[in-house]
Every structure is written in C-alpha cells, then in structure tokens.
Amino acid sequence: MLTGLLVATLSLGAFAQEVKPKVAVTDLAYEEQVKDYIRVVDSTHNANTHSAGSYSNNTTSDYRNVEGTYTYVNQTELRKFVGDIKGDLKKSGLVDLIQGRPYSGDPDFDNINDIIARIDQGDFNGADYVLFGRVSDIQFSDNVMNIQHTNTYSKSLNLTVVAEFNLINTQTHEIKAAFTAMGEAKELKLVNSLDKKVTLDRAKLVSKVSKALGKDVTNQVVEQLTGKLPDDGYNPPVRHNVPADEPPTVIRRK
C-alpha cells in the first residue's frame, strides 16, 4: 500500500510494480461570499361599514417597506482544473485513479470542506486515499499598457490559481501529504491603435493554468511520498509572485 512509499530504499520504479493504491481526486472546493439585495413590501387595507339606523365607517391601513443586503457563502466545486492533475498523477505510475461522487451542492446536507464526513458517507467508495483540494486564492486581471513613443499597446490576460491539497487515508483519516500548489499563465497580444477589436483566448489561458497546476501537484505528491526530488526538468512556480533568484551579473570596465 501507500506506506511502502515512505521506505527510503524503495525506488519509484520498484513501487510501480507493486499493487498501486487507488486514489480519488476531488474537484477543487471553492467558497465565495455572495451579496444579494432584498426588498419586501407589505401593504394591507381594511374597511368596515355598519348601518343600523346610523352610519359608521372604519378604515385601517398598514404599509411596510423593508430593504437591505443579504450576505451568504456559496460553496461549489471548480471542475476545470483537475483533469490535468488526474492525468499527470496517472502518468507518474504511482497510483491508480477512481472517480468519486461529486459534491451534492446542498449545504444543509453536505459541507464541501468536511472531507471526512464525505468519506464516511461513501462519496469515495473503493478509494484508499482521497486527494482533496481547496482553492485559497484566484486572481484574474485584464490589463492594457501603452508602449511609449509608439501607436502600439499591449493587452494581457493573467490568471493565477492557488490551492491547498491534502492526501487523506480513507480508513484512518491520516494525512499522508499536504502542500500548496499554484498554476499561473498569461495571454499577451501587441495591438495597433487602428485595431478595432482584439479578443484574447480565455480558454487557452485556463488550459495553461490547469497544466501548470497539474504538474505542480504531481511533483509535490511524488516528492512527499517517495522522498525523491522532482525531475530536473521541473521548475516549481514562484510563490507569492516573488521573482525567482537570478545569478549576479558582474560588469567589468575595459
């Protein structure tokens, strides 16, 4: 089982020949605060007329107008970013994948962040482990920048997705791996002032972010479970938008 991964003498190639653990990968849990405007108007009007030798008329009216803002937390799952995570995990040869039950969407029945309750109620039957991901930050920006002394400007779309992951044993609820992963990408075009309309490819941008996130997740899973560093070709994403270190440049005068 997966505990064999923690043996330092066991190589990834040797582990691939053993019985692979079955892992269910959840869609990324996402919460957002939603504000709705509400207005309630209630109006009543009563009129009573009596005649018994004399005339009497009683009229009452009541009018209420209540308005305000209703704030609540919307829980959902982002399904656009896990395909590449599953694909890269499968290609690693480390695990076999099974499909779990998606989040029901009913907050009274199912809390999207209570992964233990979802495991116990059978959402991931047949899985030895569940890789649970929760989005901690999404940043999307659409920028236009003039290029000085030209009639050209740059138009860019930027998307960054940061998510926290836990690999959880479905029997013991033990966390076997925990990490933060990030995917980011940019679409950029140089536009002439005479161009009437320029549309950047949002679908391509999402695809790039998904691939970057999948690669980061898979390499961190491999590193934490096998004790092996990722392949030399793996460059982890820069965290918190801090530029990567660069070697110093020495300028010498002739």
N, C-alpha and C positions, 0 to 999 in steps of 0.2 A: 504494500500500500504506500501511501504518500510519505509515511515515516521513513521509508527507505531512502528518500531524497536527502535526508539530513545526515546520512552517513558520509563522512568526508571522503572515504575511499571509493565511493560508488560514483562512477562517471555517468554523464548524461546518456552516452551511448549504451552503457550496460543497463541503465534503468529502463530505456526504451524497449528492451527485450523482455522486461517483466510485465506482470499484469498492470495495466495502466489504471490509475484512479479515474473515476467518472466525475466530471465537473460540470455544473450548471452555471452559466454566466447570465446574471440578471441584466435587464435593460437598466440604463443609468437612472437612478432615482433623482427626482428634481422637484424642488419646492419653490414656489414664488408667492409673494404677497400680492393679493388682488384687492382693489378697492372698487366698490360698486356704489353708485348714487341711488338712494331710495327716497321716494316721496309717497306719503299716504294722506289721502284726502277723504274725510268722512263728514257727511252732511245729513242731518235729519230735520224733518219739519212735521209738526203735529198740529192739527186744527180740530177743535171740538165745538159743535154748535148745539145748543139746547133751546127748545121753545115750549113753554108750558104756561101760557098766559103772559110770559115775559121772554125777552130775547137775551141770550148770553152767548158770547163767542170768545173762546180761549185759544190762543195760538202760541206755540213754543217752537223754537228752532235752535239747533246746535250745529256748529261748524268747527271742524278740527283740521289743521294742516300741519303735518309732521314731515320734516325732511332732514336728511343727514347722509353720512357716508358709512357704509358697512365694509369692514375690513376682515378678510379671512385668508387662510393659507391654502393654496391649491397644490395638491400632491399629484404628480404624474410621473411617467417614465419617458425618457428620450430614447427612441429606438433607432436613431440614425447613426449612432457612434459605436455600436457593439459588434457589428458584422466583421470589421477588421480585427477586433480583439479576439473573436472566436477563431477567425481564420489563421491568425498568427500563432495562437495557442495550439491549434491543431497541427500546424506545420512544424512546431517545435518538437513534436513527437513525445512530449512529456505527459499528456493527458488524453483521455477520450472525452468527448462532449456529449451532453444530453440536453434536451430542451425542457426548461422549467415552465411552470404556469405563470403567465403574465400577471401583473398587479391588477386587482379587480376594479380599481377606481372608486370603490365605495369606502370613504373614510370611516363610516360607522362600523364597517365590517373588517376593514383591513388597513393597518397603518403601514405605509410604504417603507418606513425606516425600521420597523420592528421585524428584522430579517429572521430572528429566532422564532417568532410566532409563525411567520410564513413557512419556515422549515418544518415546525412541529405540526402544522395543519396540512402538510402534504403537498405544498406547492412545488417541491423539488424531489419527488419520489424517485428513487433509483440513483440519486447523486451521492457520491461520497463526500464531495465538497461543493460549496457554493461560493462563487466569486461575486461579491456584492459591491457594486459601485454607486457612489452618490456624488452628484455634481456639487462642487463647492463654489465654483465661480464660472461665469460665462461672460466674456466681453466681446462685443461686436461693434466695430466702428467703420464709418464710411467717410473717408477724408478726401478733400480736394486741395491741392497745393500748387500755387503758381510757380513757374520756373522763371527766375529773374532774367530780364533782358530778352525774353522770347515771347512768342504768342502761343506757347505750349504750356500745359499744366498736367500734373499727374493726378490720376484718380485711383484710389485704392480701397479695397475691402479687406478688413482684418478680422479674424475670428480666433479666439483663444478659449479652450475648454479645459478646466482643471477639475479633476475628480479624485475622490478618496476611495480606496479599494481595501477590502478585507476578504481573505480566503478562509472560509469557516468550515470546520468539520461538522457534518450534519448529525453525527451521532453524539459527539462530546461537546459541541459548540466551541471547541478550541479554535483560536485564531492562528492559522499556520503562516500567514503572511499578511503584512499591512504596509501600505505605501500610498503616496500621492503621485498621480501621473498627469501629464499635460500633453495636449495636442494644439498646435497653432499653425496658421497658414495665412498667406496674403495673396490677393489678386491685384495686380497693378497694370494700369494702362497709361500710356502717354497720349494726351488728347490735344488736338489742334483747336484753336478757338473757333474755327469755322465748322467744326463737327457739331451737328445739331443734337445728336443723342448718342450716348455711349452706355452700353449695358455690360456690367461685369458679371461673370458666371458664378452665381452663388452656389449652384450645385457642385461645381468643381471645387470651390472653396471648402464646402462641407466634406467632400471626399478626401481632400488633402488633410484636413484636421483629423478625420476618422482614421486614416492610415498612420498618421503620426502618433495618435493616441494608442492605437493597437500595438504599434512597435514598442512604445514606452512601457505599456502594461506587461507585455510578454517578456521583455528583457528583465524587468524587475521581478516577475514571478520566477523566472529561471534563476536569477541571481540569488534570491532569498531562499529558495528551496534546495538548490544544489550547492550553494556556496561558490559557484563559479562566476567569474566576471563575464559580462556580456561579450559578444563577439567584437573583434577590433573595429568592425565597420559600424558599430552602434555609437552614436553621439547623443547622449541624453539631452533633452531640451533644457534650455536656460530657464531656471526658476525665477519667479517674481520679476520677469522682464529685465533681469540684470545681465548686461553683456558678458559674454564669456571672456576669460582672461586671454590676453594676447602676449606673445613674447615681445620684450622691449626692442625698439629699433634704435640702433646706435648710428648717429650721424657724425661722420668724420670730415673734417675740412682737409682739402688737398693742400 
